[in-house]
Amino acid sequence: MKRTDQERIAREIGRQQKKESIREKRLTGKIDVSVGGYAKQLEDVFMWDDETIYNVQDDSVLEVLMEMKEDLSDKECEAALKRAIKRTKVKDRSTPFDEVMGLLAEA
């Protein structure tokens, strides 16, 4: 068997394993632990108006942040936070970002 055939078979096995894990995740209803998943969770717990986000110090936000800190690297945490704040479409994005990054630094 040629090396290219072995690589093709290995890629196909990888695809099948990935499809199986995605299907399993959907069936069990696990929480998405990716950057996008945490961004969505943060967006769901944030309370905001057109100007700013209000409940940065709230327990529900802190709970999501602690889970995020455990599952993601610092760079990924920052990316998830930026994405969540961007999704809220508030005008003042720097203040909540700085507050949350301060909270993450303390933890």
C-alpha positions, -999 to 999 in steps of 0.1 A, spaced: 0 0 0 14 34 -10 20 61 15 -7 84 -1 -32 56 3 -24 52 40 -27 90 45 -60 90 27 -73 62 49 -61 80 80 -79 112 70 -111 92 63 -109 76 98 -104 110 113 -134 124 96 -155 95 107 -144 99 143 -152 136 142 -186 130 128 -193 104 155 -181 128 183 -204 156 169 -233 132 167 -227 121 202 -224 156 215 -258 165 199 -275 135 214 -262 140 249 -267 178 248 -233 187 261 -224 224 264 -202 237 236 -167 244 251 -153 262 221 -146 299 218 -178 303 199 -198 283 224 -185 304 254 -191 336 234 -228 325 230 -231 316 267 -217 350 277 -240 368 253 -269 349 268 -261 360 304 -251 396 296 -276 424 302 -271 454 280 -287 483 262 -274 503 233 -247 519 254 -230 493 277 -232 459 294 -244 462 330 -240 429 348 -203 421 344 -200 415 382 -231 392 383 -228 356 395 -241 341 363 -214 359 343 -187 349 368 -198 313 366 -194 312 328 -161 330 331 -147 304 356 -158 275 333 -143 293 304 -110 299 322 -108 261 329 -115 250 294 -97 276 272 -63 293 271 -59 329 280 -58 339 243 -90 319 236 -107 335 266 -99 369 253 -112 360 219 -145 346 233 -150 377 254 -144 400 224 -168 380 203 -195 380 230 -192 418 235 -192 423 197 -225 403 194 -242 426 219 -236 456 196 -230 480 224 -213 513 218 -189 511 248 -170 479 243 -138 487 260 -152 492 296 -169 458 299 -139 441 282 -114 457 307 -137 448 337 -140 412 326 -103 409 318 -96 422 353 -119 396 368 -101 368 348 -67 381 360 -79 378 396 -91 343 392 
